[in-house]
Amino acid sequence: MKRIILLSLFCGMFAGMNAQDKQETHYSVSGGLLADANFSQFRTDNGVDYKTKTGWGFGAWVNFPISEHFSIEPQLSLNSLQFQTSNTTANLLMTDGKIRYISIPVLAKINAGDMFAVTVGPQFDFRTSIEDNNNVVTKEDFKGSNISLSLGLEAFPRSKVSIFGRYVFGFSDIDARSSHDASMEYKISDWQLGLKLRLFGKKTTTTYKATTVTAPVRVDTDGDGIYDDEDKCPTQAGTLKYNGCPVPDTDGDGINDELDKCPTVAGVAKYDGCPIPDTDGDGLNDEEDKCPTQAGPKDRMGCPVLDKDNDGVPDDVDKCPDIAGLAANDGCPEVPANVSKSIGLAASGIYFGNNNATLSSRSNASLDKVVTIMNENPTLKIRIEGHTDNSGSADANMTMSQNRANSVKAYLVSKGIAEDRIITEGFGGTQPISDNTTAAGRMKNRRIELRMVY
């Protein structure tokens, strides 16, 4: 129990110290009256059980402030302590009676603001009278004085009326009998709960004028944290490294030299301040160059001109990129004259049934010649064009011309010519070569034309 009380008191002291007001406040000497109830008993060494009995006390106090939170407070009071035990052991100092003391506690007082204070200090007790209800002991059986330790808490310590509680722990053996057992000591144990009334003293405020020292005013015009007298660029925010000047950007590309890998050549952030590269050196930067590692002209998006057959016609427009040819023939060579003539003669010998797309057997000899020519010229392709006169509807004529061209193709394929070497197209009656008003003219217009191409 005592340890808990002591711990609470010391916690209160530290709390008061941490709660100190930072403002300087002064208090005058104050004082007044006090009254309390005493709950006392003897502390003995042999385990005699004394009951806690109630007594009284009253007196006066004076407080001398040392600082805002610390003061010394001596008190003077008359205390009546009552002791009683039912123990019948022989030679007890007192079994039922009262002792009156004049008590002088000298307390150190620590204020935790205006709400609480902690008090601690020695207490000197001087015996004044004895009352023994059993008429066994006399005044001379008790020592005239003793020393105790007083520990307490006070609520509202700076108000007119405050409440206090304290514990008085006696150090001295108060048994003065010459015949008493040396192993038996009687010490005071007293709880006090009371009120204090302040009759004089108050809080005071000291007004003083502090000496003002004017420091030199240092200006930082650009607000960069470097004073103008040390700033080489006082109107431009900068850095300490550059003596108050901005980080330079020599090439003016918006990337400071400290981050610019090409500080003297304007560039872009993506390439750390360097220009967009042109790896192949063709004048077109890599971001726009479709062939960044091969030089090429801008009109070809930086890609080189390819001409596999070296005929002067670029591959992308050369219809015969693997065979040297003529620009006038889209990069393809001219079909030999004898081949063109033979193909033309063969076309004139192709016949169909009347008003249908069925090949006449008379056409076989001419078509076989075409097969021979194509086998002899494996790089050539053949274009089969079907034509009609203007008899009948245009749609029917268009269908007829396409079907007849397809019939010729089917024959050639049946003879082993690859389909991808044959192109067919029907023109109907849109490309007449003679007058459709005569029977002879209409016959000429109903025809198949063959063209060898690359």
C-alpha positions as CSV (number, residue, x, y, z in Angstrom):
1,M,0.0,0.0,0.0
2,K,2.8,2.4,0.9
3,R,4.6,1.7,-2.4
4,I,1.4,2.5,-4.3
5,I,1.0,5.7,-2.4
6,L,4.6,6.8,-3.0
7,L,4.4,5.9,-6.8
8,S,1.2,7.9,-7.1
9,L,2.9,10.9,-5.4
10,F,6.0,10.8,-7.7
11,C,3.8,10.4,-10.8
12,G,1.9,13.5,-9.7
13,M,5.2,15.3,-9.3
14,F,6.4,14.4,-12.8
15,A,3.0,15.2,-14.3
16,G,3.1,18.6,-12.6
17,M,6.6,19.3,-14.0
18,N,5.5,18.3,-17.5
19,A,2.4,20.4,-17.3
20,Q,4.2,23.6,-16.4
21,D,3.1,26.7,-18.1
22,K,5.9,28.3,-20.2
23,Q,4.7,31.8,-19.3
24,E,6.4,33.4,-16.3
25,T,3.8,33.9,-13.5
26,H,4.5,35.1,-10.0
27,Y,2.7,34.5,-6.7
28,S,2.9,36.5,-3.5
29,V,3.4,35.0,-0.1
30,S,0.1,33.5,1.1
31,G,-1.3,32.0,4.2
32,G,-4.4,31.0,6.2
33,L,-6.0,28.4,8.4
34,L,-6.4,24.6,8.1
35,A,-8.5,21.9,9.7
36,D,-8.4,18.2,9.2
37,A,-9.6,14.8,10.4
38,N,-6.9,12.3,11.6
39,F,-7.2,8.6,11.0
40,S,-4.4,7.3,13.2
41,Q,-2.9,4.1,14.7
42,F,0.4,2.7,16.0
43,R,2.8,0.8,13.8
44,T,4.4,-1.9,16.0
45,D,7.0,-4.5,15.5
46,N,5.3,-7.4,17.2
47,G,2.1,-7.3,15.2
48,V,-0.3,-5.8,17.8
49,D,-3.4,-4.8,15.9
50,Y,-4.3,-1.2,16.5
51,K,-7.6,0.0,15.1
52,T,-7.7,3.1,12.9
53,K,-9.4,5.8,15.0
54,T,-10.6,9.3,14.1
55,G,-9.1,12.4,15.7
56,W,-8.9,16.1,14.6
57,G,-6.5,18.8,13.9
58,F,-6.4,22.6,13.2
59,G,-3.8,25.2,12.6
60,A,-2.3,27.7,10.2
61,W,0.0,27.7,7.2
62,V,2.2,30.1,5.3
63,N,3.4,29.6,1.7
64,F,6.6,31.1,0.3
65,P,6.8,30.8,-3.5
66,I,10.2,30.1,-5.0
67,S,9.0,29.9,-8.6
68,E,5.8,29.6,-10.4
69,H,5.6,25.8,-9.7
70,F,7.6,25.4,-6.6
71,S,7.2,26.7,-3.1
72,I,8.0,26.0,0.6
73,E,5.1,25.8,3.0
74,P,5.6,25.5,6.8
75,Q,2.5,24.7,8.8
76,L,1.7,24.8,12.5
77,S,-1.2,22.7,13.9
78,L,-2.6,21.1,17.0
79,N,-3.4,17.4,16.3
80,S,-5.3,14.9,18.4
81,L,-4.5,11.3,17.6
82,Q,-6.6,8.4,19.1
83,F,-5.3,4.9,19.6
84,Q,-7.2,1.7,20.5
85,T,-6.6,-2.0,20.4
86,S,-8.4,-5.0,21.8
87,N,-5.1,-6.8,22.4
88,T,-4.7,-7.7,26.1
89,T,-1.0,-8.4,25.9
90,A,0.8,-7.1,29.1
91,N,3.0,-4.1,29.0
92,L,1.4,-2.4,26.0
93,L,2.1,1.4,25.8
94,M,-1.6,2.3,25.4
95,T,-4.7,0.4,24.7
96,D,-7.3,3.1,24.6
97,G,-6.5,6.8,24.7
98,K,-5.5,10.0,22.9
99,I,-2.2,11.9,22.4
100,R,-2.2,15.6,21.4
101,Y,0.7,17.1,19.5
102,I,1.8,20.4,18.2
103,S,2.9,19.5,14.6
104,I,5.2,21.5,12.4
105,P,5.4,20.1,8.9
106,V,7.8,21.9,6.5
107,L,6.6,21.0,3.1
108,A,8.1,21.3,-0.4
109,K,5.1,22.0,-2.7
110,I,5.1,21.3,-6.4
111,N,2.1,22.7,-8.3
112,A,0.7,21.0,-11.4
113,G,-1.1,24.1,-12.7
114,D,-4.1,25.4,-10.7
115,M,-5.7,22.0,-10.1
116,F,-3.3,19.8,-8.2
117,A,-0.1,20.1,-6.1
118,V,2.2,17.5,-4.5
119,T,3.6,18.0,-1.0
120,V,6.5,16.3,0.7
121,G,8.7,17.1,3.7
122,P,9.6,16.4,7.3
123,Q,7.2,16.8,10.2
124,F,8.2,17.6,13.7
125,D,5.7,16.6,16.5
126,F,5.8,17.9,20.1
127,R,3.7,16.1,22.6
128,T,1.3,18.4,24.7
129,S,-1.0,16.0,26.6
130,I,-2.0,12.4,27.1
131,E,-5.5,10.9,27.8
132,D,-5.6,7.3,28.9
133,N,-9.1,5.9,29.3
134,N,-7.7,3.1,31.4
135,N,-5.6,5.3,33.7
136,V,-2.5,3.1,33.1
137,V,0.0,5.4,31.4
138,T,1.3,8.9,32.2
139,K,2.6,11.7,30.1
140,E,6.2,10.7,31.0
141,D,5.7,7.3,29.3
142,F,5.8,9.1,25.9
143,K,8.7,10.9,24.3
144,G,8.3,14.7,24.1
145,S,8.9,14.8,20.3
146,N,9.3,12.7,17.2
147,I,10.1,13.1,13.5
148,S,7.9,11.9,10.6
149,L,7.7,12.1,6.8
150,S,4.6,13.8,5.3
151,L,3.5,12.9,1.7
152,G,0.4,14.5,0.3
153,L,-1.8,15.8,-2.6
154,E,-3.7,19.0,-2.7
155,A,-6.6,19.9,-4.9
156,F,-7.2,23.5,-6.1
157,P,-4.0,24.7,-4.3
158,R,-4.3,28.3,-5.5
159,S,-8.0,28.8,-4.7
160,K,-9.5,30.4,-1.6
161,V,-10.4,27.0,-0.3
162,S,-8.4,23.9,-1.1
163,I,-8.7,20.2,-0.2
164,F,-5.7,18.2,1.0
165,G,-4.9,14.6,1.9
166,R,-1.6,13.3,3.3
167,Y,0.0,10.4,5.0
168,V,2.3,10.9,8.0
169,F,4.9,8.2,8.4
170,G,6.6,8.3,11.8
171,F,10.3,7.5,12.1
172,S,10.7,7.8,15.9
173,D,9.8,5.3,18.6
174,I,7.6,7.3,21.0
175,D,7.8,4.8,23.9
176,A,9.8,6.5,26.7
177,R,9.3,3.9,29.4
178,S,12.5,2.6,31.0
179,S,11.0,-0.8,31.4
180,H,9.7,-1.2,27.9
181,D,10.7,-4.1,25.7
182,A,13.6,-3.0,23.5
183,S,12.3,-5.1,20.7
184,M,8.9,-3.4,20.8
185,E,8.6,0.1,19.1
186,Y,5.6,2.3,18.7
187,K,5.6,4.6,15.7
188,I,2.9,7.0,14.4
189,S,0.8,6.1,11.3
190,D,-1.6,8.9,10.5
191,W,-3.9,9.6,7.4
192,Q,-5.1,13.2,7.3
193,L,-8.0,14.7,5.2
194,G,-8.8,18.4,5.5
195,L,-9.5,21.8,4.2
196,K,-7.3,24.9,3.9
197,L,-8.6,28.5,3.8
198,R,-6.5,31.2,2.3
199,L,-6.7,34.5,4.1
200,F,-4.0,36.5,2.2
201,G,-1.8,36.3,-0.9
202,K,-2.7,36.2,-4.6
203,K,-1.3,35.6,-8.1
204,T,0.6,38.6,-9.4
205,T,1.9,39.6,-12.9
206,T,5.2,41.3,-13.5
207,T,5.3,43.7,-16.4
208,Y,8.7,44.4,-17.8
209,K,10.0,45.8,-21.1
210,A,12.5,43.5,-22.9
211,T,15.5,45.0,-24.5
212,T,15.1,44.9,-28.3
213,V,18.1,44.3,-30.4
214,T,17.6,45.0,-34.0
215,A,19.4,42.5,-36.2
216,P,20.6,43.5,-39.7
217,V,18.0,42.9,-42.3
218,R,19.2,40.5,-45.1
219,V,17.2,40.4,-48.3
220,D,16.5,37.5,-50.6
221,T,14.8,39.1,-53.6
222,D,14.3,36.0,-55.7
223,G,13.3,33.8,-52.7
224,D,15.8,31.0,-53.5
225,G,17.2,30.9,-49.9
226,I,20.4,32.7,-50.8
227,Y,20.7,36.3,-49.5
228,D,21.3,39.0,-52.1
229,D,24.7,39.8,-50.7
230,E,25.8,36.3,-51.5
231,D,23.6,35.7,-54.6
232,K,25.3,36.2,-58.0
233,C,21.8,36.3,-59.6
234,P,19.7,38.1,-57.0
235,T,16.7,38.5,-59.2
236,Q,16.6,34.9,-60.5
237,A,15.9,31.9,-58.3
238,G,18.9,29.5,-58.4
239,T,20.9,27.0,-56.4
240,L,23.7,27.2,-53.9
241,K,25.9,25.2,-56.3
242,Y,25.7,27.9,-58.9
243,N,26.0,30.8,-56.3
244,G,22.3,31.6,-56.5
245,C,22.0,31.4,-60.3
246,P,19.8,28.9,-62.1
247,V,21.2,25.6,-63.4
248,P,22.5,26.5,-66.9
249,D,21.0,25.2,-70.2
250,T,23.8,26.0,-72.7
251,D,22.0,24.7,-75.8
252,G,18.6,26.1,-74.8
253,D,16.8,22.8,-75.3
254,G,15.0,23.1,-71.9
255,I,17.2,20.4,-70.3
256,N,19.6,21.6,-67.7
257,D,23.3,20.9,-68.4
258,E,23.4,18.7,-65.3
259,L,21.0,16.2,-67.0
260,D,21.9,16.9,-70.6
261,K,24.2,14.3,-72.2
262,C,24.7,16.7,-75.1
263,P,24.9,20.1,-73.3
264,T,26.1,22.1,-76.3
265,V,23.7,20.5,-78.9
266,A,19.9,21.0,-78.6
267,G,18.1,17.8,-78.2
268,V,15.0,16.2,-76.6
269,A,14.3,14.7,-73.1
270,K,13.7,11.2,-74.6
271,Y,17.4,11.1,-75.6
272,D,18.7,12.8,-72.4
273,G,19.1,16.2,-74.2
274,C,20.7,14.8,-77.3
275,P,19.2,15.2,-80.8
276,I,17.1,12.3,-82.2
277,P,19.7,10.0,-83.8
278,D,20.2,9.2,-87.5
279,T,21.9,5.8,-87.3
280,D,22.4,5.3,-91.0
281,G,23.2,8.9,-91.7
282,D,20.7,9.3,-94.5
283,G,19.3,12.6,-93.2
284,L,16.2,11.0,-91.8
285,N,16.1,10.6,-88.0
286,D,15.5,7.1,-86.6
287,E,12.0,7.9,-85.4
288,E,10.9,8.7,-89.0
289,D,13.1,6.2,-90.8
290,K,11.5,2.8,-91.6
291,C,15.0,1.4,-92.3
292,P,17.1,3.1,-89.5
293,T,20.2,1.0,-90.1
294,Q,20.1,1.3,-94.0
295,A,20.5,4.6,-95.8
296,G,17.8,5.5,-98.1
297,P,16.0,8.6,-99.6
298,K,13.3,10.5,-97.8
299,D,10.7,9.7,-100.5
300,R,11.2,6.0,-99.5
301,M,10.9,6.8,-95.7
302,G,14.7,6.2,-95.4
303,C,14.8,2.7,-96.9
304,P,17.2,2.0,-99.7
305,V,16.1,1.5,-103.3
306,L,16.1,-2.2,-104.1
307,D,16.5,-3.5,-107.7
308,K,17.3,-7.2,-107.6
309,D,17.4,-7.5,-111.4
310,N,19.4,-4.3,-111.8
311,D,17.2,-3.1,-114.6
312,G,16.9,0.4,-113.2
313,V,13.3,-0.1,-112.1
314,P,12.9,-0.3,-108.2
315,D,11.5,-3.6,-107.0
316,D,8.4,-1.9,-105.4
317,V,7.2,-0.8,-108.9
318,D,8.9,-3.5,-110.9
319,K,6.3,-6.0,-112.2
320,C,9.1,-8.4,-113.0
321,P,11.6,-7.8,-110.1
322,D,13.5,-11.0,-110.7
323,I,13.9,-10.4,-114.5
324,A,15.7,-7.4,-116.1
325,G,13.3,-5.4,-118.2
326,L,12.3,-2.0,-119.5
327,A,11.0,1.0,-117.5
328,A,8.5,1.5,-120.3
329,N,7.2,-2.1,-119.7
330,D,7.0,-1.7,-115.9
331,G,10.4,-3.4,-115.4
332,C,9.4,-6.4,-117.5
333,P,11.2,-7.4,-120.8
334,E,9.4,-7.2,-124.1
335,V,7.8,-10.4,-125.2
336,P,9.8,-11.7,-128.3
337,A,8.1,-10.7,-131.5
338,N,8.0,-14.3,-132.8
339,V,6.2,-15.4,-129.7
340,S,3.7,-12.6,-129.9
341,K,3.0,-13.3,-133.5
342,S,2.6,-17.1,-132.9
343,I,0.2,-16.4,-130.0
344,G,-1.8,-14.0,-132.2
345,L,-2.2,-16.6,-135.0
346,A,-3.2,-19.2,-132.4
347,A,-5.9,-17.0,-131.1
348,S,-7.5,-16.7,-134.5
349,G,-8.0,-20.5,-134.6
350,I,-10.1,-20.7,-131.5
351,Y,-13.9,-21.5,-132.1
352,F,-17.0,-22.0,-129.9
353,G,-20.4,-23.5,-130.3
354,N,-23.2,-21.2,-131.5
355,N,-24.2,-18.9,-128.6
356,N,-22.3,-20.9,-126.0
357,A,-18.9,-21.2,-124.4
358,T,-18.1,-24.7,-125.5
359,L,-14.8,-25.0,-127.4
360,S,-15.0,-26.5,-130.8
361,S,-12.7,-29.4,-131.6
362,R,-11.4,-27.3,-134.4
363,S,-9.6,-25.2,-131.7
364,N,-7.5,-28.0,-130.3
365,A,-4.6,-27.6,-132.8
366,S,-4.3,-23.8,-132.1
367,L,-4.5,-24.3,-128.3
368,D,-1.9,-27.0,-128.4
369,K,0.4,-24.5,-130.1
370,V,-0.2,-22.2,-127.2
371,V,0.7,-24.9,-124.7
372,T,4.0,-25.5,-126.7
373,I,4.9,-21.8,-126.6
374,M,4.2,-21.5,-122.9
375,N,6.3,-24.6,-122.2
376,E,9.1,-23.1,-124.2
377,N,8.9,-19.8,-122.4
378,P,8.3,-20.8,-118.7
379,T,8.7,-17.2,-117.4
380,L,5.9,-15.9,-119.5
381,K,2.2,-15.7,-118.5
382,I,-0.8,-15.6,-120.8
383,R,-3.7,-13.2,-120.7
384,I,-6.9,-14.5,-122.2
385,E,-9.5,-11.9,-123.2
386,G,-13.0,-12.7,-124.3
387,H,-15.1,-10.4,-126.6
388,T,-18.6,-10.5,-128.2
389,D,-20.6,-8.4,-130.7
390,N,-23.4,-6.2,-129.5
391,S,-26.2,-8.7,-130.1
392,G,-28.3,-9.4,-127.0
393,S,-28.1,-7.7,-123.7
394,A,-24.8,-6.3,-122.4
395,D,-24.9,-8.4,-119.2
396,A,-25.4,-11.6,-121.2
397,N,-22.6,-10.6,-123.5
398,M,-20.3,-9.9,-120.6
399,T,-21.0,-13.3,-119.1
400,M,-20.5,-15.1,-122.4
401,S,-17.1,-13.4,-123.0
402,Q,-15.9,-14.3,-119.5
403,N,-17.1,-17.9,-119.8
404,R,-15.3,-18.4,-123.2
405,A,-12.1,-17.0,-121.7
406,N,-12.5,-19.5,-118.8
407,S,-13.0,-22.3,-121.3
408,V,-9.7,-21.6,-122.9
409,K,-8.0,-21.5,-119.5
410,A,-9.5,-24.8,-118.6
411,Y,-8.1,-26.4,-121.7
412,L,-4.6,-25.0,-121.1
413,V,-4.6,-26.2,-117.4
414,S,-5.7,-29.6,-118.6
415,K,-2.5,-29.7,-120.6
416,G,-0.3,-29.0,-117.6
417,I,0.0,-25.2,-117.7
418,A,-0.1,-23.8,-114.1
419,E,-3.2,-21.8,-113.2
420,D,-1.1,-18.9,-111.8
421,R,0.3,-18.3,-115.3
422,I,-3.1,-17.7,-116.8
423,I,-5.2,-14.5,-116.4
424,T,-8.7,-14.3,-117.8
425,E,-11.0,-11.4,-118.4
426,G,-14.3,-10.9,-120.3
427,F,-15.1,-7.6,-122.0
428,G,-18.5,-8.4,-123.6
429,G,-19.1,-6.1,-126.6
430,T,-17.3,-3.1,-125.1
431,Q,-14.2,-3.3,-127.3
432,P,-15.4,-4.0,-130.9
433,I,-12.8,-4.1,-133.7
434,S,-15.3,-4.0,-136.6
435,D,-18.7,-2.7,-137.5
436,N,-21.5,-4.4,-135.7
437,T,-24.1,-3.4,-138.4
438,T,-22.9,-6.1,-140.7
439,A,-22.7,-9.9,-140.3
440,A,-19.0,-9.9,-141.2
441,G,-18.2,-7.2,-138.7
442,R,-20.1,-8.9,-135.9
443,M,-18.2,-12.1,-136.6
444,K,-14.9,-10.3,-136.2
445,N,-16.0,-8.9,-132.9
446,R,-16.8,-12.4,-131.6
447,R,-13.2,-13.4,-130.7
448,I,-10.6,-14.5,-128.2
449,E,-7.4,-12.5,-127.9
450,L,-4.2,-14.0,-126.4
451,R,-1.4,-11.9,-125.0
452,M,1.9,-13.1,-123.5
453,V,3.0,-11.1,-120.5
454,Y,5.6,-11.3,-117.8
